[in-house]
Amino acid sequence: MTQRQVDHDMPLPRCQAGHLARHIHDCRQATAGGGHFIECRCGATKKCPDFDTALQEWKRMHRVRTPRPPAGPAENVVLFALFGTGGKAR
């Protein structure tokens, strides 16, 4: 058999309908139609040369957003003391 399911430590993101996704690796050469793709009950990505590209397409297809890390405080901001509070400027 040329296709095998690849298990990951972290589960793949579900599709918009809530179906479980699975990563399939077609072991044939790329010229023969091989590659990586992700599928669920309602859809699948096209075959990609690597898993990261297939996952990126899966997230784009199902509008899965990756959370961004919170922005740290800006260090180029000058803070002024408020009048009447007795504070000093930093």
N, C-alpha and C positions, 0 to 999 in steps of 0.2 A: 504494500500500500504506500502511496507516495505522500499522503497527507496525514499529519498527526496533530493532535491537540496539545498545546503547550500550557502547562499550569504555572501560575505566578503566585508569589507570596502575598501580594496585595490583589484583591479582586478587581476586575476591570469595571469601569463605570457602566451602569445599566443604560439601556436606550430610553427614549422618552416614554415609551409604553411600559417601562419597568421590567423588561425581559433581561435575563442574564446574558452577558456577552461572553464569547469564548474566542481565544486566539488560535488560529489554525495556521500551521506552517506546511506549505506544499514544498516538498523536498526536491522537486525537479529544478533544473537550471532555469534561470530567468528567461532565456530564449525559448524554452519549451513550455512556458506558462507557469513557472513556479513562483513562489514568493510568500509573503505573510499577509493575512487578512483577518479581520475580526467580524464575527457574525453573531446574530441572535435570531429569534424566531421570525422577526419581521424585516430583516435587512442585513446587508453585508457591505463591507468596503471592497474596493477593487484591490487586486493583488499589488503589494508594495515590496520594494527590495529589502526593507528591514521593518522590525516591529515598531520602532518609534514613529516612523512615517505612517504606518497603518493606524496606530493609536491616535495620532494627530488628526487623521482623516475621520476616525470614528467620533472623536470629540467635536469636530466641526459639523459632521452630519447631524448629530444629536444635540448640538448646542450645549455641550458640557463645558463649564468654565472652570479654570484652575484658579483657586483663590490666590491673590497676590499677598506678599508679606506686608505687614503694616509699615507705613512710612515712619522713619525715625524723626526725631526733632531736628530742625534745620539749625546748623551751627553758624550760619552767616546772618542771623537775625540779631539786631541790637535791641535789648530790652531797656526801657527807660523807667525810672522810678515815678510813681504817681505822686502828685503834689499833695501835701498834707498827711501822708502816711508815714513819713519819717524814714522811708527806705532809701537806699543808695542805688545809683545806676550801676548796672553790670557791664 
